[in-house]
Amino acid sequence: MCEIIPSEDRRSFYEKPLDALPPESSLCIGQYGVWEVQLKNTEGVFEYSEFGEIERENIPTENIFSVTEGQEITYELTTYERSSRVRALCIFHHGISCKVCDINFENIYDEIGTGFIHVHHITPISQQGGEYQVNPVTDLVPLCPNCHAMIHRRNPPFSVAELKNIIVNRGARIF
């Protein structure tokens, strides 16, 4: 059983085990062999190691990667209101192509891609401190889902220019 703990910026969460930590060293006898697991706490840093033999020839080859998913988890989440009018004004001014990679989903996917684009807040809403006046030309920019995700890979987010430079410096093909 785990407790869901949100990060300080509330963009992600981690699971904190509710059970006590295992002893510093323990012996495990499993279905496929015997091994020892060691977990050492050195000044708040945990070191994990395993020793022993596993009878690999006895491990079944079918369904060894079968994992269950879909457990319902309930947690509290703060979301911020978005304005569809501001989104439309941003797209009207900047266009429907991604400002980093220049992909236009209608050009790639025909009619099912018409109008599809994410709109990125250059300064995250969570840092605005409540309601604020949004300028759809200077505060927002259209990004494809991949570029939008990559911009948010750090906090504070990358700028459009920084992400574009990463792509160009890698010699990656941009649409």
Buried (B, 14 or more C-beta within 10 A) or exposed (E): EEEEEBEEEEEEBEEEEEEEEEEEEEEEEEEEBEBEBBBEEEEEEEEEEEEEEBEEEEEEEEEEEEEEEEEEEEEEEEEEEEEEEBBEBBBEBBEBBBBBBBBBBBEEEEEEBEEBBBBBBEEBBBEBEEEEEBEBEEBBBBBBEEBBEBBBEEEEBBEBEEBBEEBEEEEEEEE
